Each structure stands twice: as structure tokens, then as C-alpha cells.
Amino acid sequence: MPHHTSNKVKVYVRTRPTNNFASDIISVERDNRTVSVHRVASANAVDNKINDWAFHLDGVFHNVSQDEIFDSVAKDVINRTLDGYNGTIMCYGQTGAGKTHTMTGFTESYPNRGVIPRTIQHLFQEINSRQDFSYSIRIAYLEIYNDQMCDLLRTLDSKTDYQQQQQQLSIGEDVGFVYVKGLSYRIANSEEEALNLLFEGETNRSIGQHVLNKQSSRSHCIFTIIIECRSILSSDDKYTVSKLNLVDLAGSERLAKTNSEGVTKREATFINKSLSFLEQVVLNLSDKKTNYSHFRSSKLTHALKDSIGGRCNTVMIANIWPELQHIEETVSTLRFASRMMCVPAEPTVNEIIDPVKAIENYKRENKYLKEELALHNTLVNRNGISYEPLSEQQLYEIENQCRRFIDGSLDDVEIQNVRQVQAVFNTLKNICRATEKDIEKKYRDRYVLTDKHDYDQQDGQKLSGTTQGVTSIGGTSGELDGQSFGIGTASKDQRVNKEALLKMTRNKRQATSKTSPGQQQPTPKEKSSPLGSKPTGATLQRSSTNDEEQFSRVKEPSDMTDMKDQPPSTPPTRTIAFEEFKQTRGLNLNKIYVENKEILASKKKQFADLARGINQMKTDIDKTRTDAERKKNERLTMGEFLNENGETIIDEEEYELIAKLQELKGIYRNDYDQWKDLKSEINYCQNLVNQCQHRLLQEFDIWYNECYSNGNNATDIDDIISSNKATNEYQVYDDAAERFERMQKELLLSDLDSMPFRQAQMRTNRRHVFNAARTQGPWKQAPTTTITNNTGFRSAQNYAQETFSLPAISVGAGRQKSMVR
Ligand SMILES: Nc1ncnc2c1ncn2[C@@H]1O[C@H](COP(=O)(O)OP(=O)(O)OP(=O)(O)O)[C@@H](O)[C@H]1O
């Protein structure tokens, strides 16, 4: 028999011997690979529109023995399963065409035994001849009857047994390897044990026929042999596991032809349905344009998912009954056979790594490498080096060395091996962290709001009132440098006590007038700035690179004493002074403020991104739901297909859509929760930024008055404050806008359905405020500062952009309730 060598599923035809061979219609061509079906004039035969068919196959067996079938069709597949490839031999054809005869044969007649007993025999013969390998064989025998699975290697005596077992069996997949959960996989150590299992299965099959009152051969049977192969000689940690499926499909039949009724009709319906699913799968597999097959449509196709083409050596025997009365079924079988020939197959070995052996190999390799290293050390005179894990004492010593290295009392840390390198790095990391915490603690003691990420702690501080009473967000101003903000005044309760300041300034002036005659007075230039008035003191803070030193200096009011003694005659404007302040005493606080603002900006960006993602997710959910509903309607239109328990059977595509819908809903819920959390975080961060602003302003007020107040009267300070009034007003407006939006958003969270309405309200409100601002003083007085800065007003704009995408979230959230069924 010639062998077809293309990488496709191999298909052969076997004819059932008959005295009524329809030789004027069917002929087997000389090449023994073609079956021709000729024109039929009769109206009730085949399709009288098409005249002739020629089906080209991998081989045609006409009146041949069981022996020849096995040698030509099965032997090669079996040998390859022993090499680690999966294999499938499958019989397909109309009822009575000889599938069972081919696959099982007469179990009581040795010469007429079929493919399965011959496979078992050949398998064990081969195993015995392959001395370098050890094989383990496990066998399972599965029956699929009316789309229900039954384990034929379990003793089942009653109908209840069968029904219970059917519920326990289900199909699973593990890295593309299909198996039936709950099915017995029995070990067979010899040909005899394996044959016993076959016969046991056959017996159970006939008991089942009796108990369930089912008709003979109205089920699909899959006899599975799992072959595990390990090399005896090599210490290789890889081994192969292959699966050989020997499949006897139930025979198709035409209901009209057999006039079936009752149980028989029901059986025939299931058989035809599952075979048509099989045909569909084969059709999809053979179509290069389709990259998806609905294997889950039936138990049969699902169980054969890894057995039709693909990585598996698959052979199909199409059994035909070449009599005139069966010509229609014959053509249908040959058509299916032709399609099957197009299914691509690229068999690959199923190699698995044995973890126990792999560890053994690694240990051996490790030992060998250690020996190599020891030899190398001896050759280069590096004796006495240990590669064992470091002891407590050694770690302590390394830590000591690292500390001395950092403080400069040690030039090098002594290192001999990689473990020591790791220990040194770990120690340095720990020292770094400890120092970081130390510095952080000092900052916290001073400013409270320094931790960018620890929201819980910040909450705690807020609740316990440790934010030093900074609560109001009024009285700030616009930004000048894009990094910080311009000057303004703190809220009333935070302002400097003017009376006390004036008193203090008067005292200072008196002290100044008592300066000794020889003492040099500052020049006007020096007076114009606190930095210029005294080269030491505050100036030192700016030039210092030591944070800690700077920090402690800022804390000490006594540092300013010298400057206070020499108030400049013409104080700089608050704007200029504020820039100086941010470079000197306000340096740390301003840094924290900028950092907090950056965090806030990044959170706002995250917020906007997440909202966009949620909207997209909602669109996907809507689309998937529409598709699923369409599929459902199609199914309902075509008539529902129920299983034995009256449950609806849905096809693969609908199942996938429902699963996808559930998955999308899950993601949607998750994202939505994140979105809510992020929102609260943004509000919280906004509060932190506001608090920082006020703290900075408060400190600035104190500093400014200490440096420049001449103590004449209270009106001086009022003038300074009012000189920035326009800017402040504008900032107050910004903060109010943000507060309004924040309040709106809180309301939105409590009632999501109102989202579109409230969004529209917010938009309108923003428009009004913009227009009002344009026509009022602040815009005219300080347009450059206010438009280009990056503080209150700009962030309010950004906030507005972010919130525009929210209505879609609202719609999704509203629908979410109905989606969760
Ligand atoms: N090649 C053959 N040589 C001898 N007898 C055969 C051959 N093919 C089929 N038969 C006989 O035909 C009858 C029906 O065959 P078989 O039961 O194998 O058909 P089937 O395709 O399995 O039918 P069903 O789908 O109903 O199970 C049996 O008696 C069988 O012995």
C-alpha cells in the first residue's frame, strides 16, 4: 500500500464485503487510492444534479484482511507513539459499515481480532524489544452515549451507578493535553493485562446496553493508551508521555430511512448531532482561513481536541457499505473523508522534564563546579576560602567594616567571594534605609506632611490635630516659577500677631540705636536683602549642602537675631522676598510642597487614564453582550438542543461569549473600585497640598516681618498684605472652584445615576466662573502670572478635563447592576 507523505491527517477507505456490491455505481480505481461514484439516473439516489465523484484518499481497502489493515494503517502510528508522539486511529462511517469490526473485531476470534487487540499485542512486543527504555502503560476506556460519558473500566450494575458516574466525569485540559477527570487510567504491565482491560470494557459496554436499554453500537468509544517512556541508560531528566486514542465512532444514519421512534430516535439524534459537530470541527481545521474550531460543542469533539491533526499522528478509516441502498451514506462518508484529508498535522514529541531527576542533575553539577572552583583556588594560591553561607559573626564583621568605610575610617571592605559581595550590598542598603528613616523622622517632627505615600499616617495626623491647626485654604496666591507658587497671606488665624511683631521690632530698633559708634552700618544695597545684610547666618543655609544642618538652622529662631537687628530701610516687595524665602528658610518646606504637588498631578493623570480604560471596557461589554444575545436568539430560532437532564446545550462560540462577558464584568468592577479609591486619594492629596501652601505662607509671613518690618505701626504690615490683594483674590477664586468640584464629585459617588446631570451642572458652572473671571480685575491686573502659572487655576482646568469622561462611567456603573446576573 503506498504511503501518502504530506503533513496532513491520513485517510483510508475500507469497504464492507458484500454480495450486492453496487459495481455499476461504485468502483475502486487501480491506484487503490481512488473511489469513484458514477452518475445515477434514479431520482431517489444521491444528487442527480452532480454526475460523478472521484474521491482521492491515502488508500482504499477492498476485501482485505484484518491483518493487512493493521499493518498498513495502524502499525506506523503505534511505533511513533512509542517514540513520544500522540496518535489517533479512528473509524467513521454509516451504521453497519464495519467500524466495530475494524476496530475491535471479534473478541472471541483471534484471526479476526481488530485494530485494538492487535495494537496491544504490537505495543508490548515493541516494548520488550526496546531494552534501553522503561515503559509504563495506562489504559482508559471511555464511552460517550447521548453526549454523556461513561467509564467502561468501572463496574457499574445499576442505572443509578451509571447516572452518578456520568456526573463525575468531565473533560479537562493541561497544556494542550486533553484528559477526562474521574476516568480510570489503569496500569497494564503486560499484553494480557491490557487485553483483560479491553474485554472488561467490552463487557461493561454490553451490561450498560442492557441496564440503560440502549441499542448496540449507538455510542462512541475511545480506547486510550497512555505510554510513558524513560531512558534507562541516560541520566537525562526528560521523558516522554504520549497518548494513543483508538476511536470507534457511532454510525450515522438517516432518521427517515430507519423510521426510528422513541429511544432509538433520541439516540440517532444525539449521534447525528455529535457527528455533525465533528464534521464542523474538521471543516474548520481544514480551512486555513479559520483559526478557531468549536471543540467544546460536544463531549466527543472536546475529548478528541488533541487527537485530530495538529501535534498528533491521526489516521482515519472511513468504512463504507457499498450497496445501492446505502449509496447516499457512502457518498456522505467519502465527502467527510476528503475533508479530513485536508486537516493539517505536524506531530511533535511530548517531552516532559522530571523534577526529581532534574534536581539530582543540578546537585551533581553543583558538586562538580565546587570541585572545579577548589582546584582553581589551589592553582592560583587562594587557599582557605570558604563558599559556605556566612555566619552571624562574619555578617557582623562585614557590617562593622561597612560602617567604618562610610565614616571614612576604613579605605576598603575586604571581599573574597560572592556571598560577601551580597552581604556588603545588603548592609549598605540597610544603612541607607535607616538613615533615610532618621531624616524622615526629623522632617516629620518639623513639618508633619512629608510622607508622599503614607496616607494612613497622614489621616491619623489629621484626625489627631497634629497638622498644627492649618485648615483654611484661603489666602494663597499664584505661582511664579512653575515649581512653586507666588506669595500671598495666610488665613487670619494663621497670620502673624501684628501687635507682638511691632513690639518686637520696636525693641530691636532701640537695640540698634544703642550700637557702638565703631560698628559699621550696612550699606543700602546690603540692606535690601536679608542675604545681603549679613554674609553669614541665613546665607550659610543656602550654601550648605547638608540637609540636616539646614533643617536644624531653619528651626532655630535665634539664627535670625542678627538680621532682625538690621532691618532694611526699603523692604523688597513680598514677591521678591518670597523668592528669597524659598531659597533660604522656606527651602525644605517648599520642596515638600512641590513634591506633594507632583504626586497630586500624577494621581490626577492616573485617574484620567483609568476613567478612559473603564469607558473602553464598557464599550467592550456592550458589544460582547450584543453578540451573546445575537447568538442566543440564533439558537432559539433554530430550536433549543437539550441534553438528557433537560439542560440547554450551547455551542462553543456562545459559551466563549458568555465567558468573555463574565470576565469583562469582573475587570470592569475591579477598575471601577480602583477608580473610586483613586478619587479619594486625589481629594486627600489636594488637602495635603493646600496645607503645605498655607504652612509655607505662614512661615513666610513670620520671616518677612522678622526681616523687614520697621515696626512703625500696624498700617505698614497692612500695606504689605494689601499690596498682594489682587493676586490673593484670584487664588481664592481658584480654590473655591476646586472645592466646588470636589463637593460635586463626592455627591456623584453617592448617587451614580445622577452623574450626567451633575457633570452638565459642573460644566455650566465652570463656564460661568471663567466668564466672570475674564471680565473682572484679577485677569486684567495679573494676567501673565495667573494664566501661565501651574497652581490653583490650572489644576482646576485639568480637573475639569478629567471629569469630562465620567458620564460614560456612570452609564456603565448603572448598567453593571443588570449585567451581574
Ligand atoms: N470487513 C468485514 N469482514 C467481515 N465482516 C464484516 C466486515 N465489516 C463488517 N462486517 C460485519 O458487518 C456487521 C456490522 O459491522 P459492525 O458492527 O462492525 O458495523 P458498525 O459500523 O460498527 O455499525 P454500528 O455503527 O451500528 O456500530 C458485523 O456483523 C460485522 O461482522
The ligand as a Gaussian input file, in Angstrom:
#p B3LYP/6-31G(d) Opt

LIG

0 1
 N      -14.614000      -6.392000       6.640000
 C      -15.524000      -7.189000       7.175000
 N      -15.394000      -8.505000       7.119000
 C      -16.317000      -9.289000       7.638000
 N      -17.434000      -8.870000       8.250000
 C      -17.629000      -7.571000       8.354000
 C      -16.694000      -6.654000       7.819000
 N      -17.152000      -5.415000       8.037000
 C      -18.317000      -5.562000       8.684000
 N      -18.614000      -6.830000       8.885000
 C      -19.775000      -7.352000       9.560000
 O      -20.849000      -6.434000       9.392000
 C      -21.627000      -6.340000      10.575000
 C      -21.725000      -4.896000      11.036000
 O      -20.442000      -4.472000      11.312000
 P      -20.106000      -3.529000      12.543000
 O      -20.916000      -3.870000      13.721000
 O      -18.663000      -3.515000      12.690000
 O      -20.643000      -2.201000      11.953000
 P      -20.540000      -0.773000      12.587000
 O      -20.109000       0.157000      11.545000
 O      -19.722000      -0.818000      13.800000
 O      -22.044000      -0.461000      12.941000
 P      -22.617000       0.452000      14.087000
 O      -22.306000       1.831000      13.714000
 O      -24.069000       0.190000      14.081000
 O      -21.911000       0.059000      15.318000
 C      -20.969000      -7.236000      11.585000
 O      -21.637000      -8.452000      11.652000
 C      -19.580000      -7.453000      11.046000
 O      -19.057000      -8.705000      11.406000

